[in-house]
Amino acid sequence: MTGFAALRLALVLFALAAPVAEAQSRLSPEAFEALATGRSLHFTLNGEPFGAEQFFAGRRSLWRYSDNVCQQGEWRGEGDAICFDYAGEPAPICWHFIETDGRHAAVLLENGVETGFRLDLDRIDTEPLPCPGPRIGS
């Protein structure tokens, strides 16, 4: 077998043995806005409830941690990142929202680089979050 034929055979065998890659894409700010506005997104961390965020018109939001603490916020797109400014937080919190085989997740960014911290989107509904205090709109 020639060197070229052996290389070709090795590439074919590697392709057959390689796991099927998942189709993953980042949501643009516009796609995220279409997904989220008027809805509440519920997130899990390693299969356990982590928190939920209700999204309003005008890119406003209300985040509720699993311990019932709520924070008002606003979000904006920065390239392909979605960045949140929350009342009382010193700096924005930015994420890549991704879709993999029809499932969504948020991957935390630090200085524009993915950290590996990932929240899975468990469900989407239109129920308001039970947060005390003044409402920020609907």
CORSULUR-V767591 format. One record per helix or strand of 3 or more residues. SS is the DSSP state (~ for helix, > for strand). FROM is the first residue (numbers start at 1). TO is the last residue. If there is no record, write none. Layout:
BEGIN
ss;from;to
SS;FROM;TO
SS;FROM;TO
END
This chain:
BEGIN
ss;from;to
~;3;17
>;24;26
~;29;36
>;40;45
>;48;56
~;57;59
>;60;65
>;70;78
>;81;86
>;93;100
>;103;110
>;113;125
END
